[in-house]
Amino acid sequence: MSALFTINFRREAYLLEVSRRRRRLIALGVWVGYFGALMVLVGLYGLNGASLARRAFLIERQTMLIRHARDPALGSQLSAAELGQVEAAALSTRQWRDRLGRLGNLLPQEARLMGLTANPQNMSDDASKNALSLSGELHSAAGQDRMQGVMKIVSALGADSVFKGSYHDIRLASTRISENGVVQFEIDCR
């Protein structure tokens, strides 16, 4: 006589073994993934370091070749006027950075800068190259004098050491009051 069904008494042990293998496999996968990503990151840092070392070697070699060359160096090939232009350009970037940084501190919270134009007339003389035109909006509270807020901005720019040192004439060029009470202004710094 054959049995119609059989009872597997080891089924629970088998399921425990399968779940234990699955946990070990997942832990092994996480471990391999973590250290694999770490090795990729270390490898990228190594490649970057090797590239930087090669670039430094090339620049040192070029510098040594220029020093030992019989031709005059680049600095002696430039005229005094050209060297002055290079120095002025290098100094100009620092001055503009200082001006723009101070401008953010000088504007009140109610004011919003809408535009900034350096050398608005696109002239080639030195005084025009340094010119600056600011345009913006001032949202004043009800009951406040709108023009007084704009004039405070102009006087703050004129009193600031960075702007006073760069510009001898800071003036309000134009204003316009919109229907909703917003004052649009333009300030010229020359």
Secondary structure, DSSP 8 states (H G I E B T S, - for coil): ---S----TTHHHHHHHHHHHHHHHHHHHHHHHHHHHHHHHHHHHHHHHHHHHHHHHHHHHHHHHHHH-SS--HHHHS-HHHHHHHHHHHHHHHHHHHHHHHHHHHS-TTEEEEEEEESTT---SHHHHT-EEEEEEEE--TTS-HHHHHHHHHHHHHHSHHHHHH-S-EEEEEEEE-TTSEEEEEEEE-
